[in-house]
Amino acid sequence: MKRELCRPRLPCALAGLLALASAAVNIAADAQPPPPDTRTPRERAPIDLTGQWVAVVDEDWRWRMVTPPVGDTSSLPVNERARAAAAAWDLERDKAEGNLCKAFAGPGLMRQPTRVRIDWEDDDTLRLQFDAGRQLRRFEFAPQAPAERSLQGYSEAQWFRQTQSRGVLGQRTPPEGGSLVVRTTQLSGGYLRPNGVPFSERATVKEFFHTFTLPGDAGAWLIVTMVVDDPEYLTTELVLSSQFKKEANRGAWDPRSCDIAAPLRGPAPTPENPFAAASQRRAVFEPTTAQND
């Protein structure tokens, strides 16, 4: 004897009609464009980026906290032209020519051990001030006239929210959180690292800003994922991630001019010898245990 899947018949019919009605509502919702959002970028910000943040250098320490040896391009997807430029880099020449800030340009700035203050300059412009090199970036949410090339270039920004699934009968689930997407062009060129590894004025940089809060005293964190595309010096896109922790106290703010420490001495690492100059690094950063007799 066969079992009926739904009985009695009237509730089954009603269930079918409800399913068809729900599908029709979903189709109608898809067909109707959302009403225009008249709020300013500041008003519709899905996350709060304002405040003072300090870089937490928990990766690539050897390339961010010190000036690597001349010619060290380890872990970067650079071509022969970039390697040649890095091998020819001269710190004293940069000092004489006033080019020390090239290490604080574009993607190089976000990798500096720095603090950054973020606030709204106006309803359409997010301002980022860095104590490292006393640099300034502006993220423009409203289209601007083409900018001249500069160390920080021109940055267009937009808020991004992941599309949420719909609920029963086509009702939309309100999105929570979001992120900031920034695209930077019009760069004048500079260094990916303080030891003269170059990026060109043809480079474009895309950045993704995400925030989250950890329990207890861990506080609020900002993660900046950066994608650098440079057809002149890179063989593929360079992807980097930098972490910042929010500071409640602004007393540690330390504006300083562009300055680069002397590069570590010793041979640059190679694929055959990735730990070249390691002894020089240990000599600089490890306290001696020897005692005088």
C-alpha positions as a printed Julia matrix, in Angstrom:
293×3 Matrix{Float64}:
  0.0    0.0     0.0
  1.45   3.33   -1.04
  1.82   6.1     1.53
  0.66   9.59    0.6
  3.27  12.29    1.06
  0.75  14.93    2.11
 -2.75  14.5     3.42
 -5.36  15.75    3.47
 -5.31  17.29    0.01
 -6.42  20.83    0.95
 -3.36  21.59    3.16
 -1.13  20.19    0.41
 -2.67  22.53   -2.11
 -2.27  25.47    0.24
  1.38  24.59    0.81
  1.94  24.51   -2.94
  0.29  27.89   -3.38
  2.43  29.39   -0.61
  5.59  28.06   -2.26
  4.55  29.6    -5.59
  3.75  32.9    -3.88
  7.15  32.93   -2.17
  8.91  32.3    -5.48
  6.9   35.1    -7.11
  7.86  37.49   -4.31
 11.53  36.58   -4.73
 11.34  37.18   -8.48
  9.6   40.51   -7.92
 12.24  41.5    -5.35
 14.99  40.69   -7.85
 13.25  42.75  -10.53
 12.89  45.83   -8.34
 16.08  47.89   -7.98
 16.82  49.03   -4.43
 15.96  52.64   -3.65
 18.88  55.06   -3.97
 20.88  55.58   -0.8
 21.05  59.33   -0.21
 23.26  59.1     2.86
 26.86  60.35    2.7
 29.72  57.81    2.74
 30.39  58.86    6.32
 26.79  58.17    7.35
 26.58  54.78    5.67
 29.94  53.47    6.87
 29.42  49.8     7.85
 32.55  49.79   10.04
 34.33  52.41   12.12
 37.92  52.97   11.02
 38.46  56.2    12.96
 40.99  56.43   15.76
 44.68  55.75   16.23
 46.13  52.4    15.17
 49.6   50.95   15.68
 51.24  48.46   13.32
 51.78  45.03   14.83
 54.75  43.56   12.98
 54.24  39.82   13.31
 55.45  38.84    9.85
 58.3   39.83    7.53
 60.11  41.32   10.53
 63.5   41.09    8.8
 62.3   43.33    5.96
 60.17  45.78    7.94
 61.95  46.5    11.21
 65.43  46.83    9.73
 66.87  47.84    6.37
 67.74  44.58    4.58
 71.05  44.15    2.76
 71.41  45.79   -0.63
 69.96  43.5    -3.29
 67.72  41.5    -0.93
 64.51  40.85   -2.89
 63.59  37.6    -1.13
 59.91  36.53   -1.3
 59.02  39.29   -3.79
 57.85  38.32   -7.33
 60.19  40.78   -9.04
 61.78  40.54  -12.47
 65.4   41.0   -13.54
 64.96  44.74  -14.03
 63.78  45.15  -10.44
 66.62  42.99   -9.1
 69.14  45.08  -11.0
 67.66  48.31   -9.61
 67.69  46.89   -6.07
 71.32  45.78   -6.44
 72.28  49.3    -7.56
 70.45  51.07   -4.73
 72.58  53.5    -2.71
 71.31  55.01    0.54
 73.76  57.91    0.43
 72.65  58.79   -3.09
 69.02  58.87   -1.94
 69.99  61.18    0.9
 71.88  63.52   -1.42
 69.02  63.59   -3.95
 66.26  63.99   -1.36
 64.66  60.63   -2.14
 64.43  59.1     1.34
 60.63  59.33    1.28
 60.49  56.84   -1.61
 60.54  54.13    1.08
 57.35  55.68    2.52
 55.47  55.81   -0.78
 52.37  53.86   -1.74
 52.54  50.19   -0.71
 55.8   50.71    1.17
 54.11  53.04    3.67
 51.62  50.45    4.93
 54.53  48.1     5.72
 56.38  50.62    7.85
 56.41  50.21   11.66
 54.07  53.16   12.03
 51.06  54.57   13.76
 48.17  55.87   11.71
 45.39  58.24   12.69
 42.19  57.88   10.69
 39.42  60.48   10.68
 36.88  62.07    8.34
 38.17  65.2     6.63
 34.66  65.74    5.27
 31.63  63.56    4.53
 33.27  62.18    1.34
 36.93  61.94    2.35
 38.65  59.64    4.81
 42.05  60.95    5.96
 44.97  58.81    7.13
 47.92  60.45    8.88
 51.09  58.45    9.48
 53.76  59.32   12.02
 56.31  57.39    9.94
 57.63  59.87    7.38
 54.82  62.3     8.29
 52.84  61.0     5.35
 49.21  61.73    4.49
 46.73  59.69    2.46
 43.19  60.6     1.43
 40.52  58.11    0.43
 38.01  59.78   -1.89
 34.46  58.37   -2.01
 33.3   61.04   -4.47
 34.93  61.2    -7.94
 37.67  63.8    -8.2
 39.54  65.41  -11.08
 42.62  63.45  -12.22
 45.41  64.01   -9.74
 49.07  64.59  -10.48
 51.4   61.73   -9.72
 52.69  61.7    -6.16
 54.19  59.42   -3.52
 50.72  58.45   -2.27
 48.86  58.76   -5.57
 45.11  59.11   -5.88
 42.88  56.71   -3.91
 39.24  55.98   -4.73
 37.27  54.27   -1.96
 33.96  52.49   -1.62
 32.18  50.55    1.1
 31.49  46.89    0.45
 28.94  44.59    2.05
 28.55  40.92    1.29
 25.15  40.06   -0.2
 22.96  38.42    2.43
 20.61  35.49    1.91
 16.87  36.18    1.89
 14.53  35.0     4.57
 11.0   33.61    4.37
  8.76  35.07    1.64
 11.6   37.03    0.13
 12.38  39.21    3.12
 15.98  40.38    3.08
 18.25  39.77    6.03
 19.86  43.09    7.04
 23.6   42.93    6.27
 25.98  43.23    9.18
 29.44  44.74    9.04
 31.37  45.23    5.85
 34.73  46.4     4.6
 36.44  49.22    2.75
 37.89  48.75   -0.72
 40.46  51.28   -1.98
 42.1   51.5    -5.4
 45.19  53.72   -5.76
 46.65  55.02   -9.03
 48.72  58.03  -10.1
 51.72  56.92   -8.04
 55.09  58.47   -8.81
 56.98  55.3    -7.95
 58.95  54.33   -4.88
 60.17  51.34   -2.91
 58.39  48.2    -1.83
 61.04  47.83    0.87
 63.41  50.37    2.44
 66.42  48.81    0.66
 65.41  50.16   -2.72
 63.31  47.32   -4.2
 61.32  49.44   -6.67
 57.76  49.84   -7.82
 57.03  52.02  -10.83
 54.56  54.78  -11.64
 52.61  52.18  -13.61
 51.78  50.34  -10.39
 48.22  50.12   -9.11
 47.34  49.14   -5.55
 44.1   47.64   -4.32
 43.5   47.49   -0.56
 40.86  45.82    1.59
 40.27  47.15    5.11
 38.58  44.84    7.64
 38.03  45.27   11.37
 37.18  42.89   14.2
 37.17  42.97   17.99
 38.63  40.29   20.23
 37.33  39.6    23.74
 38.91  40.94   26.87
 41.87  43.29   26.62
 42.78  42.18   23.08
 40.72  45.07   21.71
 39.94  46.19   18.16
 42.06  45.19   15.18
 42.42  46.41   11.61
 43.6   44.1     8.83
 44.77  45.66    5.57
 45.19  43.28    2.65
 47.08  44.88   -0.22
 47.38  43.71   -3.84
 50.08  45.41   -5.9
 50.11  45.13   -9.69
 53.16  46.55  -11.48
 53.79  45.43  -15.08
 57.2   47.08  -15.05
 58.79  45.38  -12.05
 56.57  42.48  -10.89
 56.07  39.14  -12.6
 52.73  38.63  -10.85
 50.57  40.41   -8.3
 52.13  40.97   -4.89
 49.74  40.25   -2.0
 50.6   41.51    1.49
 48.68  41.65    4.76
 49.35  44.11    7.58
 47.85  44.18   11.06
 47.07  47.2    13.24
 45.75  47.4    16.81
 43.6   50.28   18.01
 45.09  52.46   20.73
 42.94  54.18   23.34
 45.82  56.44   24.37
 47.28  58.71   21.68
 50.36  59.62   23.69
 52.69  57.35   21.69
 52.2   59.37   18.49
 55.7   60.18   17.2
 55.82  62.13   13.9
 59.23  61.8    12.29
 60.73  62.7     8.95
 61.61  60.18    6.29
 64.73  58.39    7.41
 66.25  55.04    6.58
 68.74  53.15    8.73
 71.89  51.86    7.09
 71.3   48.48    5.44
 72.61  45.37    7.11
 75.97  44.28    5.78
 76.54  40.97    4.15
 75.44  39.16    1.01
 71.81  39.31    0.01
 69.86  36.05    0.34
 69.55  33.9    -2.77
 67.45  30.8    -3.53
 70.57  28.73   -2.93
 71.43  30.56    0.29
 68.25  32.05    1.82
 69.93  32.71    5.17
 72.76  34.87    3.89
 73.69  37.7     6.24
 71.91  35.93    9.1
 75.0   36.18   11.25
 75.0   39.95   10.77
 71.35  40.13   11.85
 72.04  38.1    14.98
 75.01  40.27   15.81
 72.83  43.36   15.65
 69.77  42.11   17.55
 70.91  39.36   19.92
 72.56  40.45   23.18
 76.0   39.07   23.72
 76.49  36.44   26.42
 80.27  36.69   26.52
 81.85  37.91   29.74
 85.17  39.61   30.18
 87.77  37.65   32.14
